[in-house]
Amino acid sequence: LVAIVKDGYANDLYEAKTWKEDNYFSEDMNDYDFGYYMIHELGTCEIPEHLQSYFDYEKYGKECKWDFVVIGDSIYQNS
């Protein structure tokens, strides 16, 4: 919670707790795993099975993280 306040997402620990509850997305993961999770678990886009081995999950995951905030070992929605 202190990191959430320190990074400017909340003004105090009470706001930080609320922000954390409202914006938590997942545990932090590397870019490849995040890209794979976004596509295969959340269905953000469909990749035909015969093309999946060519898809760059790491690059996709890295680009997806631009819309999120990583604080400590968690990923939060950046809203």
C-alpha positions as MATLAB code, in Angstrom:
seq = 'LVAIVKDGYANDLYEAKTWKEDNYFSEDMNDYDFGYYMIHELGTCEIPEHLQSYFDYEKYGKECKWDFVVIGDSIYQNS';
ca = [
       0.000    0.000    0.000;
       2.858    2.349    0.759;
       4.151    1.960   -2.816;
       0.726    2.932   -4.175;
       0.823    6.156   -2.148;
       4.492    6.762   -2.968;
       3.834    6.346   -6.714;
       1.000    8.887   -6.502;
      -1.998    6.617   -7.104;
      -3.504    7.494   -3.708;
      -3.100   10.200   -1.078;
      -3.154    7.979    2.014;
      -3.243    4.335    3.052;
      -7.057    4.224    3.131;
      -7.254    5.472   -0.479;
      -4.445    3.079   -1.409;
      -6.418    0.120   -0.043;
      -9.485    1.135   -2.038;
      -7.407    1.789   -5.181;
      -5.730   -1.609   -4.816;
      -9.073   -3.403   -4.479;
     -10.613   -1.527   -7.405;
      -7.679   -1.837   -9.813;
      -6.050   -5.218   -9.073;
      -5.667   -7.246  -12.272;
      -3.254  -10.115  -11.628;
       0.039  -11.163  -10.141;
       3.032   -9.771  -11.996;
       4.372  -11.996  -14.757;
       6.949  -11.711  -17.512;
       5.917  -10.188  -20.843;
       5.568  -13.556  -22.613;
       3.275  -14.983  -19.933;
       1.252  -11.770  -19.796;
       0.720  -11.812  -23.570;
      -0.228  -15.483  -23.486;
      -2.630  -14.838  -20.581;
      -4.272  -11.887  -22.347;
      -4.913  -13.924  -25.501;
      -5.670  -17.409  -24.230;
      -7.297  -16.688  -20.869;
      -9.014  -13.359  -21.526;
      -9.572  -13.678  -25.262;
      -8.333  -10.200  -26.170;
      -7.785  -11.447  -29.719;
      -8.029  -14.734  -31.572;
      -5.046  -16.331  -33.227;
      -5.741  -19.334  -35.455;
      -4.149  -22.428  -33.977;
      -1.897  -22.982  -37.006;
      -0.400  -19.478  -36.518;
       0.084  -19.545  -32.737;
       3.658  -20.819  -32.932;
       4.573  -17.740  -35.019;
       2.942  -15.211  -32.692;
       5.243  -13.057  -30.524;
       3.550  -13.334  -27.120;
       6.412  -11.485  -25.442;
       6.051   -8.416  -27.649;
       2.255   -8.474  -27.324;
       2.505   -8.772  -23.540;
       4.960   -5.895  -23.364;
       2.657   -3.688  -25.430;
      -0.387   -4.692  -23.355;
       1.396   -3.698  -20.146;
       1.415   -0.074  -21.353;
      -2.232    0.010  -20.253;
      -1.405   -1.353  -16.785;
       0.715   -0.443  -13.776;
       3.113   -2.879  -12.129;
       3.602   -2.188   -8.430;
       5.543   -4.721   -6.430;
       4.446   -8.201   -7.452;
       1.038   -7.159   -8.811;
      -0.401   -5.735  -12.005;
      -3.134   -3.104  -11.765;
      -5.449   -1.523  -14.287;
      -4.254    1.999  -15.030;
      -7.485    3.890  -14.576;
];
